[in-house]
Amino acid sequence: MKYSLIIENISQIFTAAEKDPLISGGDLLIAVDGNGLIDFAGSKSDFIKLSPEFRNGSDLIYDAEGRAVYPGLIDSHTHLVFASTREDEFALKASGATYEEIAAAGGGILNSTKKTKTATLEMIVEQSAKRLEQIISYGVTTIEIKSGYALDVEGELKLLRAVKELKKRYPVEIVPTFLGAHAYPEKFRNDHDGYIDLIINEMLPEIKKENLAEFVDVFCEKGYFSLKETEKILVAAKEAGFGLKLHADEFNSLGGTELAADLGAASVDHLEEITEEGIRKLALSGTVAGVLPVTSVFSRLPFAPASKMIENGVKVALATDMNPGSCMCGFLPLAASLGATQLKLSIENSLKGITSSAACSVGRSDRKGRVAKGMDGDLVIMDSSSWIYPVYHFAHNHVHRTFIKGRPLTLKGLSS
């Protein structure tokens, strides 16, 4: 067989498999075929029995020099495309102002919409590209990116077109999500039905026509979209052929989690205030719980009960929620470290949260998030012989080398 990549001399492989997610013992090898799919992961001696002449038919043989290998990391919840940051609000928050108080004073999401509307598509792409390159340098090979900082037809399309441009420029897998239902713009402050009609009758058809988004998301929360309003948008999105996601139970439990489960959403995210019934419904439905521990730290929020969810059979993804207001941080490995230290998850479940479970959250479980035969050859060599060390030594980038579909990731400005 022709191999595009052989990684040899691996100490440990975190496969993120449902059972036995770790291959250890030293002298391990991963082989990626000519189509960019993993063909083998395990003992080098076993591989040699199958392919004794592999050195004569491989494009690249890479010596890991006793390092550990992970699947490519997956950030399943970000708001990466926006114009301008909001560090002034960060200062207010540091002085004790709440999320709601900042929003009531003209800050928050509506502050970002004002800045986004005046920015050109090129400006948004260039700003977002810098953030994306930084995130890629952390070993992220798949990333979900939401719109939601324009709240009008032209602006939301501009943001999604920016995501489309990023998809052209970078080899990572980008999953676009439409979040026009992020907040009510000033024009529709007292006309919620009018804005929902705009989303359903103008935004969704144009987005579908241009194939700009795979998922539709809604912020179901007091002061934003009620449960009834959320359901109307999600049902219309589902009928139009979009996958569903949902922001819910961040500050108040309105029934959003239960709605997400009932509608078959891929994920429902935040969940700091999830109920027992919400947990039960997630376990029954298979909808992934998206937990955002970095946001809890950044915004002084409670942590979602991730360990309780896992104990009850819920699949839990961990993501950054990278955005200019409540979490200006795109360092995904920190989410796994917080999973272990603050959410009381095992190392295995913390790492699954940014690999295999995250793949389920973005509808990529059939080819992303695991080191297994037939999966995409998205691989990260960590600069450690221990699979635990990158989570243990937190807030430090441990990436040594990244491969996407068996090809080395070489981007200008990136260490890998």
Residue pairs with C-beta under 8 A, 6 or more apart in sequence:
1 33
1 34
1 39
1 51
1 57
2 33
2 34
2 57
2 58
2 59
3 31
3 32
3 33
3 34
3 39
3 54
3 57
3 58
3 59
3 406
4 32
4 33
4 34
4 36
4 58
4 59
4 60
4 377
4 405
4 406
4 407
5 30
5 31
5 32
5 58
5 59
5 60
5 62
5 377
5 379
5 403
5 406
5 407
6 29
6 30
6 31
6 32
6 54
6 58
6 60
6 61
6 62
7 29
7 30
7 62
7 64
7 69
7 379
7 381
7 403
8 29
8 44
8 61
8 62
8 63
8 64
9 27
9 29
9 44
9 63
9 64
9 65
9 66
10 27
10 28
10 29
10 30
10 64
10 66
10 67
10 68
10 69
10 381
11 24
11 26
11 28
11 64
11 66
11 67
11 68
11 385
11 386
12 22
12 23
12 24
12 28
12 68
12 69
12 385
12 386
12 387
13 22
13 23
13 24
13 28
13 30
13 41
13 42
13 68
13 69
13 371
13 387
14 21
14 22
14 68
14 69
14 70
14 71
14 351
14 355
14 371
14 387
15 21
15 22
15 23
15 41
15 71
15 370
15 371
15 372
16 70
16 71
16 351
16 352
16 355
16 356
16 369
16 370
16 371
17 356
17 370
17 371
17 372
18 356
21 348
21 351
21 352
22 348
22 387
23 41
23 42
24 387
25 43
26 66
27 43
27 44
27 45
28 41
28 42
28 43
28 44
28 69
29 40
29 41
29 42
29 43
29 44
29 47
30 38
30 40
30 41
30 69
30 371
30 377
30 379
31 38
31 39
31 40
31 41
31 47
31 51
31 54
32 38
32 39
32 377
32 379
32 403
32 405
32 406
33 39
33 377
33 406
36 376
36 377
36 405
36 406
36 407
37 373
37 374
37 375
37 376
37 377
37 405
37 406
38 371
38 372
38 373
38 374
38 375
38 376
38 377
39 373
40 47
40 50
40 51
40 373
41 371
41 372
41 373
47 54
48 54
55 61
60 408
62 381
62 401
62 408
64 381
66 385
67 381
67 382
67 383
67 384
67 385
67 400
68 381
68 382
68 384
68 385
68 386
68 387
68 389
68 390
69 371
69 379
69 380
69 381
69 382
70 139
70 351
70 355
70 371
70 379
70 380
70 382
70 387
70 390
71 355
71 356
71 368
71 369
71 370
71 371
71 375
71 378
71 379
71 380
72 139
72 140
72 141
72 142
72 355
72 368
72 369
72 376
72 378
72 379
72 380
72 402
72 403
72 404
73 138
73 139
73 140
73 141
73 142
73 332
73 333
73 354
73 355
73 358
73 380
74 140
74 141
74 142
74 143
74 317
74 354
74 355
74 358
74 359
74 361
74 362
74 364
74 368
74 369
75 135
75 140
75 142
75 143
75 144
75 319
75 320
75 322
75 330
75 332
75 354
75 358
76 144
76 175
76 267
76 288
76 290
76 317
76 319
76 358
76 361
76 362
77 144
77 146
77 267
77 269
77 290
77 292
77 317
77 319
77 320
77 321
77 361
78 135
78 143
78 144
78 145
78 146
78 319
78 320
78 321
78 322
78 323
78 330
79 145
79 146
79 148
79 149
79 179
79 321
79 322
79 323
79 324
80 128
80 131
80 132
80 135
80 143
80 145
80 146
80 322
80 330
81 124
81 128
81 145
81 146
81 147
81 149
81 159
81 162
81 163
81 166
82 112
82 115
82 116
82 124
82 127
82 128
82 149
82 159
82 323
82 324
83 112
83 115
83 116
83 118
83 119
83 123
83 124
83 127
83 149
84 112
84 115
84 116
84 119
84 127
84 324
85 324
85 328
86 107
86 111
86 112
86 324
86 325
86 328
87 328
89 97
89 102
89 107
89 108
89 111
89 325
90 328
92 102
92 107
93 99
93 102
93 299
93 300
99 108
99 251
99 299
99 326
100 223
100 251
102 108
102 325
103 109
103 110
103 223
107 325
108 183
108 325
109 148
109 149
109 151
109 182
109 183
109 325
110 151
110 183
110 185
110 186
111 325
112 149
112 324
112 325
113 149
113 150
113 151
113 155
113 183
113 185
115 149
116 124
116 149
116 150
116 155
116 158
116 159
117 150
117 152
117 155
119 127
121 158
121 161
121 162
121 165
124 158
124 159
124 162
125 162
125 165
125 166
128 162
128 166
129 166
129 169
129 170
131 322
131 330
132 143
132 166
132 170
132 172
133 170
133 411
133 413
133 414
134 330
135 143
135 322
135 330
135 332
136 170
136 172
136 402
136 409
136 411
136 414
137 397
137 399
137 414
137 415
137 416
138 330
138 331
138 332
138 333
138 397
138 399
139 332
139 333
139 380
139 382
139 399
139 402
140 172
140 332
141 172
141 173
141 368
141 378
141 380
141 402
141 404
141 409
142 172
142 173
142 174
142 175
142 358
142 359
142 362
142 364
142 368
142 369
142 378
143 172
143 173
143 174
143 175
144 174
144 175
144 176
144 177
144 215
144 319
144 361
144 362
145 163
145 166
145 174
145 175
145 176
145 177
146 176
146 177
146 178
146 179
146 217
147 156
147 159
147 160
147 163
147 176
147 177
147 178
147 179
147 180
147 213
148 156
148 159
148 178
148 179
148 180
148 181
148 182
148 217
148 219
149 155
149 159
149 182
150 156
150 158
150 159
150 180
151 180
151 182
151 183
151 184
151 185
151 195
152 185
152 198
153 198
153 202
153 203
153 206
156 178
156 180
156 203
156 207
157 203
157 206
157 207
157 210
157 212
160 176
160 178
160 207
160 210
160 212
160 213
161 210
161 212
163 174
163 176
163 212
164 176
164 212
166 174
167 174
167 176
170 411
171 404
171 405
171 407
171 409
172 404
173 364
173 368
173 378
175 214
175 215
175 362
175 363
175 364
176 212
176 213
176 214
176 215
177 213
177 214
177 215
177 216
177 217
177 245
178 203
178 204
178 207
178 212
178 213
178 215
178 216
178 217
178 242
179 216
179 217
179 218
179 219
180 199
180 203
181 196
181 199
181 216
181 217
181 218
181 219
181 225
181 229
181 230
181 233
182 219
182 224
183 219
183 224
184 192
184 195
184 224
185 195
187 195
188 194
188 195
188 198
192 229
196 229
196 232
196 233
199 233
199 236
200 232
200 233
200 236
204 216
204 236
204 237
204 240
204 242
205 240
207 213
208 240
208 241
208 242
213 242
214 242
214 243
214 363
215 242
215 243
215 244
215 245
215 266
215 362
215 363
216 233
216 234
216 237
216 242
216 243
216 244
216 245
217 244
217 245
217 246
217 247
218 225
218 229
218 230
218 233
218 234
218 246
218 247
219 225
219 247
220 226
220 227
220 230
220 246
220 247
220 248
220 254
220 256
220 259
221 247
221 248
221 250
221 251
221 252
221 254
221 256
222 251
222 252
222 254
225 233
226 254
227 254
227 255
227 256
227 259
230 246
230 256
230 259
231 259
231 263
234 244
234 246
234 259
234 263
234 265
235 263
237 244
238 244
238 263
238 264
243 265
243 266
243 363
244 260
244 263
244 264
244 265
244 266
245 260
245 265
245 266
245 267
245 268
245 269
245 290
246 256
246 257
246 259
246 260
246 265
246 267
246 268
246 269
247 256
247 268
247 269
247 270
248 254
248 256
248 257
248 259
248 260
248 268
248 269
248 270
248 271
249 256
249 257
249 268
249 270
249 271
249 272
249 273
249 274
249 275
249 278
250 270
250 271
250 272
250 273
250 301
251 272
251 273
252 273
253 273
253 274
253 275
253 278
256 268
257 268
257 271
257 274
257 275
257 278
257 281
257 282
258 277
258 278
258 281
260 267
260 268
260 282
260 287
261 268
261 278
261 281
261 282
261 284
261 285
261 287
262 281
262 285
264 285
264 287
265 287
266 287
266 288
266 360
266 361
266 362
266 363
267 287
267 288
267 289
267 290
267 317
267 360
267 361
267 362
268 282
268 287
268 288
268 289
268 290
269 289
269 290
269 291
269 292
269 319
269 321
270 290
270 291
270 292
270 295
270 304
271 278
271 289
271 290
271 291
271 304
271 305
271 309
272 296
272 301
272 302
272 303
272 304
273 302
274 289
274 304
274 305
274 309
279 305
279 308
279 309
279 312
279 314
280 312
281 287
282 288
282 289
282 309
282 314
283 309
283 312
283 313
283 314
286 315
288 314
288 315
288 316
288 317
288 357
288 360
288 361
289 304
289 306
289 309
289 314
289 315
289 316
289 317
290 317
290 319
290 361
291 303
291 304
291 306
291 309
291 316
291 317
291 318
291 319
291 339
291 343
291 353
292 304
292 318
292 319
292 320
292 321
292 327
292 335
293 303
293 304
293 306
293 318
293 335
293 338
293 339
293 342
293 343
294 320
294 321
294 327
294 329
294 331
294 334
294 335
294 338
295 301
295 320
295 321
295 326
295 327
296 302
296 303
296 304
296 338
296 342
297 338
297 342
298 326
298 327
298 328
298 329
299 326
299 327
303 338
303 342
303 343
304 343
306 316
306 318
306 339
306 343
306 344
306 345
306 353
307 343
307 344
307 345
309 316
310 316
310 345
310 349
315 357
315 360
316 345
316 349
316 353
316 357
317 353
317 354
317 357
317 358
317 360
317 361
318 335
318 336
318 338
318 339
318 350
318 353
318 354
318 357
318 358
319 332
319 335
319 354
319 358
319 361
320 327
320 329
320 330
320 331
320 332
320 334
320 335
321 327
322 328
322 329
322 330
331 395
331 397
332 354
333 354
333 390
333 391
333 394
333 397
333 398
334 394
334 395
335 353
335 354
336 350
336 351
336 353
336 354
336 391
337 350
337 391
337 392
337 394
337 395
338 394
339 345
339 349
339 350
339 353
340 346
340 347
340 350
340 391
341 394
343 350
345 353
347 387
347 388
347 391
350 391
351 387
351 391
355 369
355 370
356 365
356 369
356 370
357 369
358 369
359 365
359 368
359 369
359 370
360 369
362 368
367 374
367 375
367 376
368 375
368 376
368 378
369 375
371 379
376 404
376 405
377 403
377 404
377 405
377 406
378 403
378 404
378 405
379 402
379 403
380 399
380 401
380 402
380 403
381 399
381 400
381 401
381 402
382 389
382 390
382 398
382 399
382 400
383 398
383 399
383 400
384 390
384 393
384 398
386 392
389 398
390 398
399 415
399 416
400 416
401 408
401 409
401 416
402 408
402 409
402 416
403 409
408 416
409 416
410 416
